[in-house]
Amino acid sequence: MVKEAMTAVADTLFKDHKSKTEIMSAIADVQLGANTVARRVSALSADAVGQLERDMIKCKWFSIQCDESVDAADTAQMAVFVRMVFEDASTREEFLTLLPLKTTTRGVDIYNVVKKYFVEHNVPIEKLVSITTDGAPAMTGRHSGFIALCKADPDFPKIVNYHCIIHQQAICAKVMRFDHVMTPVIKIINSIRAKAKQHRSFKLLLQELSAEHSDLLLHTEVRWLSRGKILDRFCSLLNEIKAFMESREEDTTLLSDAEWLLDLAFLTDMTEKLNQLNTQLQGKDRTISDMISAVKAFKAKLSFYLQQLKNKRLQHFPTVVKMLDSHAGADFVLDVNKYCDLMSKLGQEFEDRFNDFDKLEPCLAFIANPFMEVDITEISEKMAELFTVNPVEMEMEVINLQNHVQLKSQQHSQHFWSLVDPENYKNIHQAALKISALFGSTYLCEAAFSDMNVIKSKFRTRLTDEHLNDCIRVNLSAYTPAYTSLVDSMQCQSSH
């Protein structure tokens, strides 16, 4: 398609150009045979692997994130990403590999394929700082989980491990799951959209009523938090939905029930707040400090919302306010205690789920602001426990650093740790770099699975594991291929 477009454009663009024949000939010579394209993709992938392996050798420390999903051919695939930190404190995130799990997906299976890859590709295991997983039993089982087996292997250094922050947050969010609200909402949406004629009639009604939205969002069984937009749209079109169902003589009793409608409104507001947090946690190059800060801020907001709700101040619950206003004079009484109890449970769930980061947080805070007032012995011991530094030497380094006039003047510099002499501040510099290498989530793995499902769709199930790996690497890698040397190394033949 691209070649055809280039040919059509060039024929017009270079109509009077003296070199038109040569240009058209060059476009015609572009090779697009299936086998040729596959070889070119493999060559591009190999080039990216070469650059990655050189960076792995050059970097000071690295961490990995791992997650597992099933492709279109029902093969379990383990995605692995790496975050490297270099001597100048710069970082780089890259796709490391996709490892197929042909039979079972136990912890020992994951450990075996990862260890085999490390050995075969000369990955410097001694530089590994941490492993971030989705928290599945195969990953985190106390005795036979992937992490446990890595820690028991003498080839692996002492590592920091924790569950993906996004997964933890999503689990916390399930405290807010109102099945008595979600089930009818999904049933109504699916009912309206199930039949083409009925769906068209509903959209026509929305146009006639000049509704705020032109359609309902279709529910799909994906992440629970994605339901936030569905609830918001449902609330916005509540009157139109009710009118449509009444025109079809369907039961709308629930859509007039005061308690149910207030539950719907409250769930809509809280889901929107959780969605905002979820958005903050997602994306590439999100540091663990940024993610933990976002979670801490959300916990503080929950406490604030709770206090506001107890005082019946509803400014932060716009859907609840709208629901109460639209039913003024009706038998609508807000059960503050019920919603306060739910928010308390959500807050407690966040406290319980994120207590793994209590040890890490003081270290992150100190590296972010090394001139803050701290208990020098305490912070040095915590750094030693997590990042294998010498606590006694570090105590002296902290004192020296906090009294270094020139460095103190640069404390707000984005590149502060690249200014710190690694010889004079060996331990503190090492801890800072290791913290910079930490992943906060398995988001990159999950994003890669979305690409995998497109690349290896139900129409391309014969794609081999090797070619799938190559395609994903070419798609995700930030490395710029050495095109000139790749072209020089290949013998080109015209595509017919």
C-alpha positions in Angstrom: 0.0 0.0 0.0 2.8 2.4 0.9 4.8 1.5 -2.2 1.7 2.1 -4.4 1.1 5.4 -2.8 4.7 6.5 -3.2 4.5 5.5 -6.9 1.3 7.5 -7.5 2.6 10.5 -5.7 6.0 10.4 -7.3 4.5 10.2 -10.8 2.8 13.6 -10.2 5.3 15.2 -7.9 8.3 14.6 -10.2 6.4 15.0 -13.5 8.8 17.5 -15.0 11.9 16.5 -12.9 14.9 15.6 -14.9 15.6 12.5 -12.7 12.0 11.2 -12.7 13.0 7.9 -14.4 15.6 7.2 -11.8 13.3 8.2 -8.9 10.5 5.9 -10.2 13.0 3.1 -10.7 14.3 3.4 -7.1 10.7 3.2 -5.8 10.0 0.2 -8.0 13.1 -1.5 -6.6 11.8 -1.3 -3.0 11.6 -4.9 -1.8 8.3 -6.0 -0.4 8.2 -9.8 -0.7 7.0 -11.5 2.4 10.2 -13.3 3.1 12.2 -10.2 2.4 10.2 -8.1 4.8 10.6 -10.8 7.5 14.4 -10.8 7.0 14.5 -7.0 7.2 12.5 -7.0 10.4 14.8 -9.6 11.9 17.8 -7.5 10.9 16.4 -4.4 12.5 15.6 -6.4 15.6 19.1 -7.8 15.7 20.6 -4.3 15.4 18.4 -3.1 18.4 19.5 -6.1 20.4 23.1 -5.3 19.7 22.7 -1.7 20.9 20.8 -3.0 24.0 23.5 -5.5 24.9 26.2 -2.8 24.6 24.1 -0.5 26.9 23.6 -3.4 29.4 27.4 -3.7 29.6 27.9 0.0 29.9 25.2 0.8 32.5 25.9 0.8 36.2 22.7 -0.9 37.4 19.4 -2.1 35.9 16.0 -3.4 37.0 13.4 -5.5 35.2 9.6 -5.7 35.1 7.9 -8.9 34.1 4.3 -9.8 33.2 2.7 -12.7 31.5 -0.2 -12.9 29.0 -1.6 -15.4 26.4 -1.3 -14.7 22.7 -3.8 -15.5 19.9 -2.4 -19.0 19.6 -2.9 -19.7 23.3 0.8 -19.5 24.0 1.8 -17.9 27.3 4.3 -15.1 26.7 6.4 -13.5 29.3 7.3 -9.8 28.5 10.4 -8.4 30.1 11.5 -4.8 30.1 14.7 -3.3 31.5 15.4 0.1 33.0 19.1 1.0 33.0 20.9 3.8 34.8 24.3 5.0 33.7 27.3 6.7 35.4 26.0 10.1 34.5 22.6 9.2 36.3 20.8 9.1 32.9 18.2 6.3 32.5 16.8 4.3 29.6 13.9 2.0 29.4 13.9 -0.7 26.8 12.1 -3.9 25.7 14.4 -6.8 26.7 12.6 -9.8 25.4 9.4 -11.9 25.0 9.8 -15.4 26.4 7.3 -18.1 25.5 6.2 -20.5 28.2 5.2 -23.6 26.2 3.6 -25.7 28.9 2.9 -24.5 32.4 3.4 -21.0 33.9 4.6 -21.9 37.4 7.2 -19.9 39.2 9.9 -22.4 38.3 8.9 -22.2 34.6 9.3 -18.4 34.6 12.5 -18.6 36.5 14.0 -21.2 34.1 13.2 -19.2 30.9 14.5 -15.9 32.5 17.7 -17.4 33.8 18.3 -19.2 30.5 17.9 -15.9 28.6 20.2 -14.1 31.0 22.9 -16.8 30.6 22.6 -17.1 26.8 22.7 -13.3 26.2 25.4 -12.6 28.8 23.1 -10.3 30.8 25.2 -8.9 33.7 23.0 -10.3 36.5 25.3 -8.8 39.1 23.9 -5.4 38.1 20.3 -6.3 38.8 18.7 -4.1 41.4 15.0 -5.0 41.5 12.2 -7.0 39.9 8.7 -5.6 39.5 5.9 -8.1 38.9 2.1 -8.2 38.8 1.8 -9.9 42.2 0.5 -13.2 40.8 1.2 -16.3 43.0 3.6 -17.7 40.3 5.6 -14.5 40.6 5.5 -13.9 44.4 5.0 -17.4 46.0 7.0 -17.6 49.2 8.8 -20.8 48.4 8.4 -21.6 44.7 7.5 -18.2 43.2 9.8 -16.6 40.6 11.1 -14.0 43.0 11.8 -16.6 45.7 13.8 -18.8 43.2 15.8 -15.8 42.1 16.7 -14.9 45.7 17.7 -18.5 46.3 20.0 -18.5 43.3 23.6 -17.5 44.2 24.1 -16.0 40.7 21.5 -13.3 41.6 22.5 -10.4 43.8 20.3 -9.1 46.7 17.3 -7.6 45.0 14.4 -5.3 45.9 11.1 -6.7 44.8 7.5 -5.4 45.0 4.2 -5.7 43.2 3.2 -3.3 40.4 1.8 -0.1 41.9 -0.9 0.1 39.3 -2.1 -3.5 40.1 -2.1 -2.7 43.8 -4.2 0.4 43.2 -6.7 -1.5 41.0 -7.1 -4.1 43.7 -7.8 -1.4 46.2 -10.4 0.1 43.9 -12.4 -3.2 44.0 -13.5 -2.2 47.5 -15.8 0.3 45.7 -17.4 -2.4 43.5 -21.2 -2.0 43.8 -22.4 -5.1 42.0 -26.0 -4.0 42.6 -25.2 -0.9 40.6 -22.8 -2.2 38.0 -24.8 -5.3 37.0 -28.0 -3.5 36.0 -26.1 -0.7 34.3 -24.2 -3.2 32.1 -27.4 -5.1 31.4 -29.2 -2.0 30.3 -26.3 -0.8 28.1 -25.9 -4.2 26.5 -29.6 -4.5 26.0 -29.9 -1.2 24.2 -26.9 -1.8 22.0 -27.5 -5.5 21.3 -29.9 -5.1 18.4 -29.1 -2.8 15.5 -32.7 -1.5 15.1 -33.1 -0.8 18.8 -29.7 0.9 18.9 -30.6 3.2 16.0 -33.9 4.1 17.7 -32.1 5.0 20.9 -29.6 7.2 19.0 -32.4 8.9 17.1 -34.1 9.6 20.5 -30.9 11.2 21.8 -30.8 13.5 18.7 -34.4 14.5 19.1 -33.9 15.3 22.8 -30.6 17.2 22.1 -29.0 14.9 24.6 -25.5 15.7 26.0 -24.0 12.6 24.3 -24.9 10.8 21.1 -24.6 7.2 22.4 -23.9 4.9 25.3 -20.4 3.4 25.8 -20.4 -0.3 25.3 -19.2 -2.3 28.3 -16.4 -4.8 27.8 -15.0 -7.0 30.5 -11.7 -5.2 30.9 -10.0 -3.4 33.8 -12.6 -2.5 36.4 -11.5 1.1 36.5 -12.4 1.5 32.8 -16.0 1.4 33.9 -15.7 5.0 35.1 -16.4 6.5 31.7 -19.4 4.1 31.3 -20.9 5.2 34.6 -20.4 8.9 33.8 -22.1 8.5 30.4 -24.9 6.5 31.9 -25.6 9.2 34.5 -25.5 11.9 31.9 -28.1 10.1 29.8 -30.2 8.7 32.6 -33.4 10.6 31.7 -33.1 9.6 28.0 -32.4 6.0 28.9 -35.5 5.9 31.1 -37.7 7.5 28.4 -36.5 5.0 25.9 -37.1 2.0 28.1 -40.6 3.3 29.0 -41.4 3.7 25.3 -40.6 0.0 24.9 -42.7 -0.8 28.0 -39.7 -2.1 29.9 -39.4 -2.0 33.7 -37.8 1.3 34.9 -38.5 0.9 38.6 -34.8 0.8 39.5 -34.1 4.0 37.6 -36.5 5.8 39.9 -35.2 4.2 43.2 -33.7 7.0 45.3 -31.2 4.8 47.1 -30.0 3.1 43.9 -29.6 6.4 42.1 -27.5 7.9 44.9 -25.3 4.7 45.0 -24.9 5.1 41.2 -23.9 8.8 41.6 -21.5 8.1 44.5 -19.8 5.2 42.6 -19.5 7.4 39.5 -17.7 10.2 41.5 -15.4 7.8 43.3 -14.5 5.9 40.1 -13.6 9.1 38.4 -11.2 9.9 41.2 -9.6 6.5 41.0 -9.4 6.9 37.2 -7.4 10.1 37.7 -5.0 8.3 39.9 -4.7 5.5 37.5 -3.9 7.9 34.7 -1.1 9.4 36.8 0.4 6.0 37.4 0.5 4.9 33.7 3.0 5.8 31.0 6.6 5.4 30.1 9.4 6.9 32.2 7.3 7.2 35.3 9.7 6.9 38.2 8.8 5.0 41.3 9.1 8.3 43.3 6.5 9.9 41.1 4.1 6.9 41.5 4.5 6.6 45.3 3.9 10.4 45.5 0.7 10.1 43.5 -0.5 7.3 45.8 0.3 9.2 48.9 -1.5 12.3 47.6 -4.5 10.2 46.8 -4.5 8.7 50.3 -4.4 12.3 51.7 -7.3 13.3 49.4 -9.3 10.3 50.6 -9.0 11.5 54.2 -10.0 15.0 53.0 -13.0 13.7 51.0 -14.1 11.6 54.0 -14.0 14.6 56.4 -15.9 16.7 53.8 -18.5 14.1 53.4 -19.0 13.8 57.2 -19.7 17.5 57.2 -22.1 17.0 54.3 -19.9 19.2 52.1 -20.4 17.7 48.6 -18.3 20.0 46.4 -16.0 17.1 45.5 -19.0 14.8 44.6 -20.5 16.6 41.6 -22.6 13.7 40.3 -24.1 13.2 43.8 -24.9 16.9 43.9 -26.4 16.8 40.4 -28.5 13.8 41.3 -29.8 15.5 44.5 -30.6 18.7 42.6 -32.4 16.9 39.8 -34.6 15.1 42.3 -35.2 18.1 44.7 -38.4 17.6 46.6 -38.4 13.8 46.1 -37.7 11.3 48.8 -33.9 11.5 48.3 -31.9 11.3 51.6 -28.1 10.9 51.4 -26.9 8.2 53.7 -23.6 9.9 54.7 -22.6 7.1 57.2 -22.8 4.4 54.5 -20.6 6.3 52.1 -18.2 7.4 54.8 -17.8 3.7 55.8 -17.0 2.8 52.2 -14.4 5.5 51.9 -12.8 4.4 55.2 -12.6 0.8 53.8 -11.0 2.1 50.7 -8.5 4.2 52.6 -7.6 1.2 54.8 -7.1 -1.0 51.7 -4.6 1.6 50.4 -2.8 1.6 53.7 -2.6 -2.2 53.8 -1.6 -2.7 50.1 1.1 -0.1 50.1 2.9 -0.8 53.4 5.6 -2.6 51.3 6.8 0.8 50.3 7.2 2.1 53.9 10.9 1.1 54.0 11.6 2.4 50.5 9.9 5.8 50.9 12.5 7.4 53.3 15.2 6.4 50.9 13.4 7.9 47.9 12.7 11.1 49.9 16.4 11.5 50.9 17.7 10.9 47.3 15.2 13.4 46.0 16.4 16.0 48.6 19.7 14.9 50.1 19.9 18.2 52.1 16.8 17.5 54.1 17.2 17.0 57.9 17.5 13.3 58.6 18.7 10.9 61.2 22.0 10.1 59.5 22.4 6.7 61.1 18.9 5.6 60.4 18.9 6.6 56.7 22.3 5.0 56.2 21.1 1.7 57.7 17.9 1.7 55.6 20.0 2.3 52.5 22.3 -0.5 53.5 19.4 -2.9 54.0 17.9 -2.2 50.6 20.8 -1.3 48.4 23.9 -3.1 49.8 26.0 -0.1 50.7 28.3 0.3 53.6 26.3 2.1 56.4 29.3 3.4 58.3 31.0 4.9 55.2 27.7 6.3 54.1 27.2 8.2 57.4 30.4 10.2 56.7 29.4 10.7 53.1 26.0 12.2 54.1 27.7 14.6 56.5 30.2 15.7 53.9 27.5 16.0 51.2 25.2 18.1 53.3 28.0 20.5 54.1 29.3 20.8 50.6 28.6 24.4 49.7 28.9 24.0 45.9 26.7 20.9 45.7 24.2 22.5 48.0 23.9 25.4 45.5 23.0 22.8 42.8 20.4 20.9 44.9 17.5 21.8 42.6 19.3 20.8 39.5 17.6 18.0 37.5 21.0 16.5 36.9 22.2 16.8 40.5 23.5 13.2 40.9 25.6 13.5 37.8 27.5 16.3 39.6 28.2 14.2 42.7 31.7 12.6 42.6 31.3 8.8 42.7 34.7 8.4 44.2 34.2 10.7 47.2 30.6 9.7 47.7 30.7 6.0 46.6 27.9 4.6 48.7 25.4 7.5 48.5 26.0 7.8 44.7 25.5 4.0 44.3 22.2 4.2 46.3 21.0 7.2 44.2 21.7 5.3 40.9 20.1 2.1 42.1 16.9 4.1 43.1 16.9 5.7 39.6 16.9 2.2 38.1 13.7 1.1 39.9 10.5 0.5 38.0 7.2 1.3 39.7 4.9 -0.8 37.6 4.5 -3.4 34.9 2.8 -0.9 32.6 5.3 -1.3 29.8 4.6 -5.1 29.7 0.9 -4.5 29.6 1.2 -2.0 26.8 3.4 -4.5 24.9 0.6 -7.1 25.2 -1.7 -4.7 23.4 0.8 -4.5 20.6 1.2 -8.3 20.7 -2.5 -8.8 20.2 -2.4 -6.7 17.1 0.8 -8.2 15.6 -0.3 -11.8 16.4 -4.0 -11.6 15.8 -6.4 -14.4 15.2 -5.6 -14.0 11.5 -1.8 -14.4 12.1 -1.6 -17.3 14.6 1.2 -19.0 12.5 3.6 -16.2 13.4 6.6 -17.8 15.1 7.7 -16.8 18.6 11.0 -15.5 17.1 9.2 -13.3 14.5 6.8 -12.1 17.2 9.7 -11.1 19.4 11.3 -9.3 16.4 8.1 -7.5 15.5 7.5 -6.3 19.0 11.1 -5.1 19.4 11.1 -3.1 16.2 7.8 -1.6 17.2 8.8 -0.7 20.8 12.5 -0.1 20.7 13.7 3.5 21.0 17.1 2.7 19.4 17.7 4.2 16.0 18.8 1.4 13.6 22.2 1.8 11.9 20.5 2.0 8.5 23.6 2.7 6.5 25.5 -0.3 7.7 22.4 -2.5 7.5 21.9 -1.5 3.8 25.6 -1.9 3.0 25.5 -5.5 4.4 22.6 -6.6 2.3 22.3 -7.7 -1.3 19.2 -6.1 -2.7 17.0 -7.6 -5.3 14.0 -6.0 -6.9 10.5 -6.9 -5.8 8.3 -8.0 -8.7 
